[in-house]
Amino acid sequence: MSDRTPVSLSPEEIAAVRSWVIHEDASTIAFAKPAGLSSQGGRIKAHTLDDLLWAFARSNGKRPDLVHRLDRDTSGVILAAKTKPAAGFLGKAIQAHKLTKTYLALVSAAPEPKSGDINVPLVRQEIGRESYMRVAAFDARGAQGSRSRYRTLSASEDGALVELQPFTGRMHQLRVHMAHIGRPLVGDVRYGGALTAAGRGAPRLMLHAVSLKFPHPDGGERTITAEPPEDFRALAEAMGLKL
């Protein structure tokens, strides 16, 4: 769909991005994004998922475009539109909060209470070349409302597996919200998360986008799911948690 300058991809990159496809139809294509891959932009001089979508370019030069993003170290479901009408439809659905995003995360201790809503304003802060989000007063300059829901799925002496659902789409929202209630995500260096769990080093930010429910441009709804990758499953198992 995009008419931007094409990106040259290696056969290995093309094979990789094609292997990540978990759903495709006439209007949409969804991927199980691996951790460590930027969705778009970023300062690392490596191809992003957005770049890799040139592997799906049609003969007229059009290619799919992402309709939302995941943090570089977050794995899981990410959706792209294959046509301009689909992109417009999904863009409006996002603005109307019609997409239901569900994540899994590992934390070092079970939240108290075991489930609840987090509804606090967030403000973006630039520190050097890095961008952070922090909780702010509702009337603070630049503050934006944000809301998430969490639910503990499994708990042990070494931590907990939690299900997270954002109702708004602020940068780093889930990470900041869980840190706000004293349960930062394992591996989240930026927001105070533990670097180890159950005696093991955290391989990355332990956050996985497990499912995405959305109104489909061709009618009805779709729910796309992506099983947690091996690094997430292995650490959860070491922590005595049931996925």
BELJO-V968668 format. One record per pair of residues at least 6 apart in sequence whose ideal C-beta (glycine too) atoms are under 8 Angstrom apart, sorted by sequence separation. I is the first residue (numbers start at 1). J is the second residue. D is the distance in Angstrom with one decimal. If there is no record, write none. Layout:
i: {I	I}
j: {J	J}
d: {D	D}
This chain:
i: {23	24	33	38	42	57	70	81	93	125	126	136	137	154	155	170	178	179	185	187	189	195	196	215	216	236	237	23	41	56	124	125	136	138	153	154	166	178	184	186	187	195	214	236	21	22	38	40	56	70	81	124	125	152	153	166	184	185	186	187	194	213	214	228	21	22	39	40	41	54	69	81	124	125	152	153	175	179	184	193	197	213	21	22	38	39	40	53	68	123	152	153	164	175	184	213	233	20	37	38	39	53	68	79	122	123	151	152	174	186	212	213	20	37	53	66	67	122	150	151	179	193	211	212	20	53	66	67	122	123	150	175	178	179	193	211	17	20	66	67	121	122	150	164	179	211	50	65	120	121	149	150	175	176	187	210	211	228	33	50	64	65	121	148	149	162	175	186	187	210	49	64	121	123	148	187	188	209	210	31	64	123	124	148	149	172	175	187	188	208	210	121	123	147	148	172	187	188	67	123	146	147	148	185	186	208	122	123	147	162	185	208	65	121	122	146	185	67	121	145	160	67	121	122	144	146	208	121	148	40	56	68	119	120	144	148	206	29	39	53	67	76	119	146	150	159	204	44	119	150	203	40	49	74	118	148	206	39	42	117	118	175	39	68	117	118	146	150	17	39	117	118	175	203	39	116	174	202	13	38	115	116	17	29	37	115	200	16	17	36	115	18	33	35	36	114	115	133	198	9	14	17	35	114	133	159	197	200	13	17	35	39	111	133	158	159	199	7	35	131	132	133	158	198	14	33	34	111	114	135	197	198	9	13	33	110	134	197	198	9	32	33	133	164	7	32	33	7	9	32	33	110	135	9	31	7	30	31	124	6	30	122	30	31	104	110	111	186	29	30	108	109	110	2	6	28	29	108	109	111	122	28	107	28	29	106	107	27	28	106	122	6	22	27	106	107	26	27	105	106	26	104	105	120	3	27	28	104	132	3	27	104	105	118	2	103	104	118	120	130	1	2	102	103	1	2	28	102	103	118	1	2	102	103	118	1	101	100	101	116	111	105	97	111	97	103	107	111	105	109	94	108	161	107	108	107	107	108	161	106	107	1	105	106	158	159	161	1	105	106	158	160	161	1	158	159	161	1	156	157	158	156	108	156	1	43	108	155	154	153	154	108	153	154	106	106	68	71	105	105	104	105	71	103	104	103	103	104	102	103	101	102	102	101	102	100	101	102	100	99	100	73	99	100	99	98	98	93	93	90	104	89	106	90	89	104	106	106	73	74	78	86	73	75	76	77	85	74	75	76	77	79	106	71	73	74	75	76	77	78	83	74	77	79	106	71	81	70	104	79	77	77	77	76	75	76	75	75	75	35	36	35	35	33	30	28	27	28	27	27	26	25	28	30	32	35	32	34	35	32	23	23	22	22	22}
j: {29	30	39	44	48	63	76	87	99	131	132	142	143	160	161	176	184	185	191	193	195	201	202	221	222	242	243	30	48	63	131	132	143	145	160	161	173	185	191	193	194	202	221	243	29	30	46	48	64	78	89	132	133	160	161	174	192	193	194	195	202	221	222	236	30	31	48	49	50	63	78	90	133	134	161	162	184	188	193	202	206	222	31	32	48	49	50	63	78	133	162	163	174	185	194	223	243	31	48	49	50	64	79	90	133	134	162	163	185	197	223	224	32	49	65	78	79	134	162	163	191	205	223	224	33	66	79	80	135	136	163	188	191	192	206	224	31	34	80	81	135	136	164	178	193	225	65	80	135	136	164	165	190	191	202	225	226	243	49	66	80	81	137	164	165	178	191	202	203	226	66	81	138	140	165	204	205	226	227	49	82	141	142	166	167	190	193	205	206	226	228	140	142	166	167	191	206	207	87	143	166	167	168	205	206	228	143	144	168	183	206	229	87	143	144	168	207	90	144	168	183	91	145	146	168	170	232	146	173	66	82	94	145	146	170	174	232	56	66	80	94	103	146	173	177	186	231	72	147	178	231	69	78	103	147	177	235	69	72	147	148	205	70	99	148	149	177	181	49	71	149	150	207	235	72	149	207	235	47	72	149	150	52	64	72	150	235	52	53	72	151	55	70	72	73	151	152	170	235	47	52	55	73	152	171	197	235	238	52	56	74	78	150	172	197	198	238	47	75	171	172	173	198	238	55	74	75	152	155	176	238	239	51	55	75	152	176	239	240	52	75	76	176	207	51	76	77	52	54	77	78	155	180	55	77	54	77	78	171	54	78	170	79	80	153	159	160	235	79	80	158	159	160	53	57	79	80	159	160	162	173	80	159	81	82	159	160	81	82	160	176	61	77	82	161	162	82	83	161	162	83	161	162	177	61	85	86	162	190	62	86	163	164	177	62	163	164	178	180	190	62	63	163	164	63	64	90	164	165	180	64	65	165	166	181	65	165	165	166	181	178	174	167	181	168	174	178	183	178	183	169	183	236	183	184	184	185	186	239	185	186	81	185	186	238	239	241	82	186	187	239	241	242	83	240	241	243	84	239	240	241	240	193	241	87	129	194	241	241	241	242	197	242	243	197	206	169	172	206	207	207	208	175	207	208	208	209	210	209	210	209	210	211	211	212	211	212	213	212	212	213	187	213	214	214	214	215	214	215	214	228	215	232	217	217	232	235	236	204	205	209	217	205	207	208	209	217	207	208	209	210	212	239	205	207	208	209	210	211	212	217	209	212	214	241	207	217	209	243	224	224	225	226	226	226	228	228	229	232	203	204	204	205	209	212	216	216	217	217	218	218	218	222	224	226	229	227	229	231	229	222	224	224	225	226}
d: {7.0	7.4	7.1	6.5	6.3	4.1	6.6	3.8	6.1	7.3	7.7	7.8	6.8	6.6	7.6	7.8	5.8	7.8	7.5	5.6	7.0	6.5	6.3	5.6	4.9	8.0	8.0	4.1	6.8	5.5	6.1	4.8	4.5	7.8	7.8	4.4	5.3	5.7	5.1	5.5	7.6	5.6	6.8	5.5	6.4	5.4	7.6	5.4	5.4	5.3	7.9	7.4	7.2	5.3	4.7	5.8	4.4	4.9	5.4	6.8	6.9	6.2	6.1	7.4	7.3	6.5	6.3	7.3	7.9	5.7	7.5	5.5	5.8	5.6	7.5	6.5	7.3	7.4	4.0	7.5	7.9	7.2	6.0	5.0	4.4	5.2	4.3	5.3	6.9	7.1	5.4	5.5	4.9	5.8	7.6	4.4	6.2	4.4	7.0	7.0	6.4	5.0	6.4	7.2	4.8	6.1	6.6	8.0	7.7	5.0	7.1	8.0	5.2	5.7	7.2	6.6	5.4	6.8	5.3	4.6	4.2	7.4	6.0	5.1	6.7	7.3	7.4	6.4	6.2	4.1	7.0	5.4	8.0	5.5	8.0	6.7	7.3	7.1	5.0	5.4	7.0	6.5	5.3	7.4	7.5	4.5	7.8	6.0	5.0	5.1	7.3	7.9	7.3	6.1	3.4	6.2	7.4	6.3	5.9	5.7	4.0	5.7	6.9	6.1	4.7	7.6	5.1	4.9	7.0	6.3	6.9	6.3	4.9	5.6	6.5	5.3	5.1	6.9	7.8	6.9	4.8	7.5	6.5	4.8	7.1	7.6	8.0	4.7	7.8	7.6	6.8	6.8	4.8	7.6	6.5	7.3	4.8	7.7	6.4	4.8	7.8	4.3	7.8	6.1	4.4	4.9	6.9	7.3	5.6	7.6	5.7	7.2	5.7	4.0	5.9	4.7	5.6	4.5	6.3	6.5	7.8	6.5	5.7	4.8	7.7	4.6	5.3	6.8	6.2	6.5	7.8	6.4	7.5	6.4	6.1	5.8	6.2	6.9	6.2	6.3	6.7	7.2	7.4	5.3	7.7	6.8	6.8	8.0	4.5	7.0	4.6	6.1	6.9	7.8	6.9	4.7	6.4	4.1	6.6	6.5	5.0	7.5	5.4	7.5	7.3	7.6	7.1	7.9	7.4	7.9	5.3	6.9	7.1	7.1	7.4	7.4	6.8	6.8	6.3	4.6	7.6	6.3	4.1	5.4	6.7	6.3	6.2	7.5	7.4	6.6	4.2	6.3	5.7	7.7	6.5	7.3	6.3	6.3	7.3	7.1	7.9	5.0	5.2	4.2	5.5	5.6	6.0	5.3	6.0	8.0	6.7	6.5	6.2	4.7	6.0	7.4	7.5	6.7	4.4	6.9	7.4	7.2	4.3	4.3	4.4	7.7	5.9	6.0	7.9	6.8	7.2	4.5	7.6	7.2	6.1	5.3	6.9	5.4	7.3	6.6	7.3	6.3	4.8	8.0	4.6	6.5	7.7	8.0	6.0	6.6	4.8	4.0	5.3	5.8	7.5	4.8	6.0	5.3	6.7	5.4	6.9	5.1	5.0	7.4	7.7	7.5	7.0	7.3	7.7	7.3	7.7	6.2	4.0	7.6	6.6	6.2	5.1	4.8	6.6	6.7	6.9	6.9	5.7	6.1	5.8	6.0	5.3	6.8	6.2	7.4	6.2	7.3	7.2	5.7	6.1	5.9	7.0	5.8	7.5	7.8	7.8	6.4	5.3	7.2	6.1	7.8	6.2	7.4	6.8	6.7	4.0	6.2	5.7	4.3	6.7	7.2	7.5	7.9	6.3	7.8	4.7	5.1	6.4	4.4	6.0	7.7	7.6	7.4	7.4	6.4	5.9	5.2	5.5	7.8	6.3	5.3	6.6	6.9	5.9	7.9	7.9	7.0	6.6	6.1	7.6	6.2	6.5	5.0	6.9	6.5	7.3	7.3	5.9	4.4	7.9	7.1	6.1	6.1	7.9	6.7	6.3	6.5	5.0	4.4	7.6	4.9	4.4	6.2	7.8	7.8	4.1	6.9	7.4	5.8	5.9	7.0	6.8	5.7	5.8	7.1	7.9	3.6	7.7	5.8	6.3	7.5	4.7	7.4	4.4	8.0	4.5	6.4	7.6	7.7	6.6	3.9	7.5	7.0	6.1	4.9	7.6	7.4	7.9	6.0	4.8	6.3	5.4	5.0	7.6	6.2	6.5	5.5	4.5	7.7	7.6	7.9	5.7	7.8	7.3	6.5	4.0	7.6	6.9	7.5	4.7	6.9	5.3	6.3	5.2	6.9	6.1	7.8	7.4	6.7	4.3	7.3	6.3	6.2	4.7	6.4	7.0	4.2	4.0	7.7	4.7	4.8	6.5	4.7	4.9	2.9	7.1	6.0	6.7	7.0	7.4	7.0	7.0	6.0	6.3	8.0	7.8	6.3	4.5	6.8	7.3	7.4	7.6	5.9	7.5	7.2	5.2	6.9	4.7	4.9	7.6	7.9	7.4	5.3	6.9	7.9	7.0	4.9	7.4	7.8	7.1	7.1	7.0	7.0	4.4	5.6	6.9	7.4	7.6	4.6	4.0	7.0	7.9	6.8	7.1	7.9	7.3	4.8	6.3	7.8	5.8}
